[in-house]
C-alpha cells in the first residue's frame, strides 16, 4: 500500500473518530470506546476493501458488513456518512425519537446498514446466513463480520463459528475486535476469553492477528484471508478501547462515555480541535 | 374452498406431508431452502437432501444459529424453512426469532413439531404448551395450528409465498383427517365446520377432530352446536368469531396448548374487547408442565381427549338448561 493510501485511510479513520465524538458529545453520552477501536478497520474496509456503491445502498452485487457488536453503531454511522450513504447532518439525530439512526444498527432504517444487530451474538449467525446465500448464488462477494471481544461471551457466536468452519465459508471474514474491555470492566476480569487466536484456530479457522491501528497490517491481513481456500477465516484485531486518543484510551469507564463534567468536556473539545487540525493538514499534503 | 371428510382413518404422517411439500416447493422454486437442527432423521427432513442437496442444511444442535442463518438467507432473498421440535423452535430461540426474524424484517418459515401431548415419551423437557403464546408476542408473525394433512400442506405452500415470520405447529405423526383432499383455506380466516345456535366450539390443530366428536355428542343430547376450526391463531378471524358468538349461550375453546396466551386467550380478549359478555370456557392446559408418557396417555392426563373435554364442560352445560 502506498503512502498516499495509508494517509487517506488514516484520515478516514480520524474522521470516524471526529464525527463520532461530535455526535456523542452533542448527545451527552454514548458508545465511544468500541467505536474508536474499529476506526482503522472501518477505514480499510469502506475506504479500500469493500465492493460498495454508497449512492445505491441496496446494490445487489455489494459486499456486506455485519456489525454484530451493534453498540459501535455511532462509529459505523460516522463512516457511512463520510462515505456518502446519507448526509452528515443526520448524525446529530442519533437516538432521537423517530430517528433513522437508532443506538444499534437497524437495516430497515439506515441506508448502508446490511443487518439489524445489537442483541449481542445474533449478528454472527445472520452474517453466516448471508455468506451461505452468496455462496449458493455463486457470488464472489464477501461478508465482513465484526464481533466484539465481550460479545463473544454469547454462546451463539460459537455456534455460528462452528457452522462457518464446518461449511468452510471463507466468504465470511470474521473480525474480532479484541479491545480488552466490556461494559463492566476488563474482559480478563469479567469472563476471561483467553487467547482468541488459539481459540479460533482450534475451531478450524485460518486466523491472523494484527494491531488495531495498523492500517497496512489490517489491509495485508484481509488480502491474505481472501487468498485462503477451503477454510473459514478470522482476523483478531489487537485493539484498544478508545483507540487513537490517549485521553479516551486511558479513561477507565470508556464503554459508554458520559460527557457530564468539565474535565471530560474539555478533553472532548481539545480532541475535536486536534483531530480537525490534523485531518486538514494531512488532507492538504495528500492532495 | 374446503370440504370436510367423514372418516375415522388417520391420514399421512404430518412430518412427511411437510417434507413432501417442501420437496415440491424446492423443485418449483430454487430460492426455497430447508434447515434442520439435527432432527432430520426424526422429522424426515434428511430425505430433502436427496433431491436438493445444496439447499438442505443440517445445522447441528444449534437452534439459535439456525434461526440467525435463516435470517441471513432471507437477506440474500432465499426462502428459508426451518424445523425443530416446538419448544426449541420458539422458547429456546425467542429472542433470535424476535430480533433477527421479526424486528429485522426477515422471512423465516418455521415448523415446530410435536406440540403439547404429541411430545409423548420425550417428556416434559420436550413439551411445549407455550409456543403459540410466545409467537403471539412477535409483531406481525403468523401462527397456524394444522388440523390435518390437507391443511398442513396448504399452510406450508402458502407460507412459501409470503414475507415475514410464519410459525406452524403440528404433530410429526399421523392425525385424523378433517378435510377432503384438494381443500383450500384462507390465511387469517377460520373455517365454520358446523352451524348451531346454543354452543360455539372454537378449536385448532389436531383437536379439531376431537371437537367435532364432542359436537356430535352434544347434538345427540339436544344442543345446537357450532364449530369453528380457527387454524390461523394469529391473525385471529375476529369477524367470524364475533358473528358466530353473537347469539350463543356458551363458548368453549379447545386447544393442545396452555389456556394462557393461546387460542383461548385470543378468543377471550376479542370477546371482552367487543363487549360480548357470554360465558366462556377455555379447555387446555392450566398451570402445568409437561410429563412423560405415550401421547394417548398424555392427552388423557391433560384432559384433552373427547371424553375428558366432555367431563370438563359438563358443569357449564348444566347451567345452560
Boltz contact constraints between the chains, C-beta under 6 A:
constraints:
  - contact:
      token1: [A, 108]
      token2: [B, 105]
      max_distance: 6.0
  - contact:
      token1: [A, 116]
      token2: [B, 104]
      max_distance: 6.0
  - contact:
      token1: [A, 119]
      token2: [B, 95]
      max_distance: 6.0
  - contact:
      token1: [A, 119]
      token2: [B, 99]
      max_distance: 6.0
  - contact:
      token1: [A, 122]
      token2: [B, 68]
      max_distance: 6.0
  - contact:
      token1: [A, 122]
      token2: [B, 96]
      max_distance: 6.0
  - contact:
      token1: [A, 122]
      token2: [B, 99]
      max_distance: 6.0
  - contact:
      token1: [A, 122]
      token2: [B, 100]
      max_distance: 6.0
  - contact:
      token1: [A, 125]
      token2: [B, 65]
      max_distance: 6.0
  - contact:
      token1: [A, 125]
      token2: [B, 68]
      max_distance: 6.0
  - contact:
      token1: [A, 125]
      token2: [B, 69]
      max_distance: 6.0
  - contact:
      token1: [A, 126]
      token2: [B, 68]
      max_distance: 6.0
  - contact:
      token1: [A, 126]
      token2: [B, 71]
      max_distance: 6.0
  - contact:
      token1: [A, 126]
      token2: [B, 72]
      max_distance: 6.0
  - contact:
      token1: [A, 126]
      token2: [B, 100]
      max_distance: 6.0
  - contact:
      token1: [A, 128]
      token2: [B, 69]
      max_distance: 6.0
  - contact:
      token1: [A, 129]
      token2: [B, 69]
      max_distance: 6.0
  - contact:
      token1: [A, 129]
      token2: [B, 71]
      max_distance: 6.0
  - contact:
      token1: [A, 129]
      token2: [B, 72]
      max_distance: 6.0
  - contact:
      token1: [A, 129]
      token2: [B, 73]
      max_distance: 6.0
  - contact:
      token1: [A, 130]
      token2: [B, 72]
      max_distance: 6.0
  - contact:
      token1: [A, 130]
      token2: [B, 75]
      max_distance: 6.0
  - contact:
      token1: [A, 130]
      token2: [B, 76]
      max_distance: 6.0
  - contact:
      token1: [A, 132]
      token2: [B, 73]
      max_distance: 6.0
  - contact:
      token1: [A, 133]
      token2: [B, 73]
      max_distance: 6.0
  - contact:
      token1: [A, 133]
      token2: [B, 76]
      max_distance: 6.0
  - contact:
      token1: [A, 133]
      token2: [B, 78]
      max_distance: 6.0
  - contact:
      token1: [A, 156]
      token2: [B, 64]
      max_distance: 6.0
  - contact:
      token1: [A, 159]
      token2: [B, 62]
      max_distance: 6.0
  - contact:
      token1: [A, 159]
      token2: [B, 65]
      max_distance: 6.0
  - contact:
      token1: [A, 160]
      token2: [B, 65]
      max_distance: 6.0
  - contact:
      token1: [A, 163]
      token2: [B, 65]
      max_distance: 6.0
